[in-house]
Amino acid sequence: MNSLVFLLSALSFAVLASSRGFYQCQPCRGEECNVRPEGCKYGMDKGPCGLWRCNSGPGQRCGGRDNHLGKCGNGTTCNCGICRGCSTDMYEIGIIECSKGFICY
């Protein structure tokens, strides 16, 4: 009997959690969808809720479901939650900016 109650509780929680969605935001509407942040060193991209956001650079946080923790800028890739590589956006203006060596297991 206890296992049945537990199973039903777990199932109810799963249905409730999936119906609320993963993100705690509403999709952007109207003009707010076009507002772009200033000072993005590594480019920008639209986040999971439709708003523009700055990309992450070498050594900065990234990843997660739909890159909700951050998306790496050009020249870098997300590895173990950190952007690795060299930023091509910064290289184009004469600045060489790369992440430190890191091995993730």
C-alpha positions in Angstrom: 0.0 0.0 0.0 2.8 2.4 0.9 4.6 1.8 -2.4 1.3 2.6 -4.3 1.0 5.9 -2.5 4.6 6.7 -3.2 4.2 5.8 -6.9 1.1 7.9 -7.2 2.7 10.9 -5.4 5.8 10.7 -7.6 3.7 10.5 -10.8 1.6 13.5 -9.7 4.8 15.5 -9.0 6.3 14.6 -12.4 3.1 15.7 -14.2 2.9 18.9 -12.3 6.6 19.7 -12.8 6.4 19.1 -16.6 3.3 21.2 -17.0 5.0 24.2 -15.4 7.9 24.1 -17.8 11.6 24.1 -17.2 12.1 27.9 -17.4 10.6 30.3 -14.9 9.9 32.9 -17.5 7.3 33.8 -20.1 8.3 34.1 -23.8 9.1 37.7 -24.7 6.5 39.8 -26.4 6.7 42.9 -28.6 9.5 45.3 -28.3 11.2 43.6 -25.3 12.2 40.8 -27.8 14.3 43.3 -29.7 16.2 44.9 -26.8 19.9 44.0 -27.1 22.3 44.2 -24.2 25.3 46.6 -24.5 29.0 45.7 -24.1 28.9 42.1 -25.2 32.5 41.1 -25.7 31.8 37.7 -27.2 28.7 38.4 -29.3 25.1 37.8 -28.4 22.3 35.3 -28.9 18.7 34.8 -27.9 18.2 32.9 -24.7 15.6 30.2 -24.0 12.9 32.7 -23.2 13.5 34.8 -26.3 15.4 37.7 -24.9 18.8 38.8 -26.2 21.8 38.0 -23.9 25.5 38.3 -24.1 27.5 35.1 -25.0 30.1 33.7 -22.6 33.8 34.0 -23.3 36.8 31.8 -22.5 36.7 30.5 -19.0 33.1 31.6 -18.3 30.1 29.5 -17.4 28.1 27.8 -20.2 25.7 25.0 -21.0 22.7 23.6 -19.3 19.4 22.8 -20.9 19.1 25.0 -24.0 22.3 26.8 -22.8 20.4 28.5 -20.0 23.7 28.9 -18.1 25.2 30.6 -21.1 26.2 30.1 -24.7 29.8 30.3 -25.8 30.9 33.0 -28.2 32.6 32.4 -31.6 35.8 30.3 -31.3 34.9 28.7 -28.0 33.0 25.6 -27.1 31.3 24.5 -24.0 33.2 21.7 -22.2 32.3 20.7 -18.6 30.3 23.8 -18.1 33.1 26.2 -19.1 33.8 27.9 -22.5 37.1 26.5 -23.8 39.2 27.9 -26.7 40.0 31.3 -28.0 37.5 34.1 -28.8 37.6 34.9 -32.5 35.5 38.0 -31.8 38.3 39.4 -29.6 41.0 38.3 -32.0 39.4 40.3 -34.8 40.0 43.5 -32.8 43.6 42.5 -32.0 43.1 40.9 -28.6 44.1 37.2 -28.0 41.9 35.8 -25.3 42.0 32.1 -24.6 40.9 29.7 -21.8 43.5 28.0 -19.7 44.2 24.3 -20.3 41.7 22.0 -18.6 40.9 18.3 -18.7 37.5 17.2 -17.7 36.7 13.5 -17.0 
